[in-house]
Amino acid sequence: MGLTPADLRIGPSSKGYKLAESSLIIAAAIFAFCLFVEFFFLTLGFSVMYKQVNSWQVIIHTLGVLCSIWMILDSWRYTTLYAIGFFCGIIPAIIEIGVTFDAVAHSKRESNY
């Protein structure tokens, strides 16, 4: 299979550009969804007393913002956003959900006594 002139095109109409654009949109949507889920569970208020978890989440989110800024300024590959989103978005959301369920289970155990 040979390359067609469309494959060699540079700019917004090229296949590589469209792949990168759709990949960035998907990564950003997944990351935004994780932040929304985390914010929702945070507003429930069950995880307020877990100070160490909250401190780590603030640190992880701060590192995520700094890495995102660095990625834009230093022109990293768009695939880096998946790693940033995983370590700074998905993992804190899972931790927040786990802490919320632990707090609810703990409150149910305490109310039985």
N, C-alpha and C positions, 0 to 999 in steps of 0.2 A: 504494500500500500504506500503510495506516494503522498507527499504533502500537496495540498491544494493551495491556491493563492489566499483563500480565506483563513487557512491555518497560519499563514505567515503575517497576517495583518496585525498591526499594532494599534491599540487604542480601545475605546469603549465597545467597539463592535467585534473585537477578537474573542475567540473561544476562551483563552486564558483569563482575560479580563472578566468575562461573564461568569466563569467558574469561581474566580476569586471573589467577585461581588456576591454571588449567591452563598458561597461558603461563609463570608463575613456576616451576612444577614442571618444565616442559620445559627452561627456561633453566638452572635449578639442576642438573638431571640431566646436561645437556651439559657444564656447567662441572665438576661432580664427576667425570665420566668423563675429561675432559681432565687434571684433577689426578691422577687415578689412573694414567693412561697416563704422565704426566710422572714420577710417583713410581716407577713400575715401571722406567722407563728410567734414572732416577737411581740406583736400587738396583743396577743392573748394574755401575755404577762406572766406566764408560768416560769419562764427561764430567767426572770429578773434576779433571783437570788444566786444564780450560778456565776459568780463574779469572775472566776478564772476563765470560764468558757467565753464569757462576754468580752473579756480582755483579749483573748486569743482571736476572736472573731474581728475585733476592731483592728488588730495588728494584721491579720490576713487580708482584710479588705483594703487596708492602707497599702500593703504591698501590691495588691492587685491593681489599684489605681496608679501607683507609681510605675509598675511594669507596663500598664497600658499606655501611659504617657510616654515612657521610654520607647515602647514599640513604635508609636507614631513618629516621635522625633528622630529615631535612629533608623527608620524604615526597615523594620524586621519583616520577615515573611508573614503573610496573613494566617498561616497555619499555627503560628505561635499563640494566636488568640484562643485556640482550643485548650492549650496547656494552661494559660492564664485563667480561663473560664473554669476549668476543672479544679485547679488548686485553690482559686480565690472565689469561686462561686458555688460550685456543686458541693464540695466538701463542707464549707460552712453551713449550707442549707441542710445537708444531712445531719450535721452535728446539732443544729437548732431543732430540727424535728425530733431527734433522739432525746435531747435534753427536755423538750416539752413533754414527750411521752413518759420520760422518767419522772418528771415533776408531778404529772397527773397520777402515775402509779404510786408515787410516794405519798401524795395527799390522800389517795384512797386507802393505803395501808394505815396511815395515821388516823383516819376517820373511823376505822374499824375498832380501834381501842378505846 
